[in-house]
Amino acid sequence: MLEDQEGNKGHSESYFGDYRDFWWNPTFIELTAKRLDLSKHNSMLDVGCGQGHWTRILAPFLAENAEITAVDSDERWYSKNEELERLFAKSDNPFVLTKGNAQQLPFEDDQFDLVTCQTVLIHVPKPQQALEEMKRVLKPGGSLLCVEPNNIIQSLTKTSLSKNDSIDETLDHIKYRLIIEKGKKNMGQGDNSLGDLLPGMFALAEMHDIEVRLSDKAIAMYPPYSTKEQVATLKQWMTGSSWKSNTQKDIDFFSAAGEEFMPFYFEYQEKYARRDDHLMGALQREQYHAAGGSLMYLVSGTK
C-alpha cells in the first residue's frame, strides 16, 4: 500500500473492509501454494502489507517457523498493527513490521526466500522500479509473487441492469473508466489495470520460470443477498466505489487526464445521474443479479 490518501485510514481499510476477506477461494490458495512449493521458503517479505490481509493468507503455507517481514509506507500500518502482531505472537513465526517504500526497500540484497505483494503495483508511480527492488532483495533461486488486477474489465461485465444497454451506453461507461485510469496515471498514482502488463514486467526484470495464473474467485450477487460474502459486498457498495476517496473525485482524474475530456465528464454526469439510484433500487427490490467475476492475475517467477 502506498501513501494514505484519506489522511486517517489506509487504502485497505478505507476502501475494502470486510469485503477483502472474500477475495480468494481457500482451495485455490492451497493449490497455488502447492504449485509454487511455498513450503520450502524460510523467509517472506510482504511489500505494501496494509492490514496484513495477504500476509495472513500466505503465512500458513511457508516452512515451519518461517521468518515473516511486512513493510508499508503508511504510518498507520508500519507503526502499529495490533491485529497482525497478535496473530504472529501466537505463532512460531518470527515477525517484523517496518516502514518502507516499494520503490526503495530498506533491506540488503539477497535477503528473502519469497517476496510478494497484493494490489500494490497498481498504486505505484514507477511499478517496474518497485519490481526491480523486490527482485534485488530476493535470494538467488527465490520466488517473486505479485498479484495485480485488470479493473477496467468491470465496465464490460453484464448484470441484470446492464444486459440491455445499447452499444453507445456501454462504450460511454468504458470511456469514462479509461479516462479515470489515464488521469490516475498522470497524477502519479499508478495504473488500475496493470495486471495485464505484469508478465512482461517480470521478463524485463529478467526473472526466470515465469508463470501466470488467474484467481478463480467470483462473488456472485443474487437475491436474497444473504451469504457472508454478499453481505460484505453490499456493505462495500453502500460506502462507495473502490477507487473513490473523500479528497479526490472523478472530476479530478478527468482534469488530470486532459482538458479535452472535461466536456464528456459533464455529459456523462447528466446522462447517467440516476445510475447509482437504479442500482440501489434494484437491490432493495431484489431484482439485481450478476456473476461477479473479476480479472486478478497471480504472476510468479524465480530469481
Phi, psi and omega in degrees: 000141180263205188299147180290116180267350179271337182091339182232309186255148174285166185303315182303311184287320184295321191254338188240316180057225182296335182304322182296336180293349182246022181288335190232144167278125181305322181294327177292318179297317179300316180293319179297318179299321179291316180298322181271358178054049182296338182293349179272352185270127181261357177209144180221139172244123175257112184270128183069051191291334183057231179288350180093018181303308182289326177301313182295324182292316186277331187308317183295346185261358179278175177299156180301135179063026180298141178280131184239127177239133178237135184229142178208153179268352182269121184303329180302329184259320183281340182270329183200110177225078190300321182297314181292319180293322177296321181301312184279342174295332180273353181255179177262012182270119171301133187228134178229131176242125187214168179278141176183149178257136183301331182273354178206078186289139185273051183224158177287165176296153169054052188251331189239146176286324181226129173238134187213162174205155178230120180045051178249314184297336178291347180253359187265131179301322181236078186297327179295322177297319178296320179296318178296324177294318179296322177294320182302317184275359179275138176292149173304130184087355179283170186250137173249128181228116180239137182240114183217148185260170156254111182269341182293338183299336181297337179286348181251346181285139184273148173228175178296339178273326186262357188300334181252014178299145176289164177300319181297320180293317178300317179295325176300314182294320179294315180300319181300312181292322179297320179294320178298318178296321178297316179297320179299317178295318180296333179275002179075027183251014173096181184242113184297341183240035184297336185308325179299330186266353189298317179300320178295326177294321176298317180296319179297328178278003179061039171283153181250163175052048182290129177231143183235128178231161175241136175299142179264014184277134171219132177259091182289135179250122178203150181301145007265022177056050190250351179288161182301318182288328176291319178298317179295322179294316178299319178299319178297315180297322183293333183267356175119172182297150180295340186244017176254158177220175179283343185253338180235130181249169179304323182297330178294319179291322177298316180299320179290331179291326179146143182300334181295344181268351185295320177302320179295323178303310183290324176297317181296315181299320180288319184289324186242032183299332184260011186299312180295323178297321178297319179296311181297322178295318179295323177294316180296326178274359182057047179245001181265138172206149180196152182290334173073028179282159178219179181234095183241116181270141168242111182248128182233156177198168182243139178280000000 
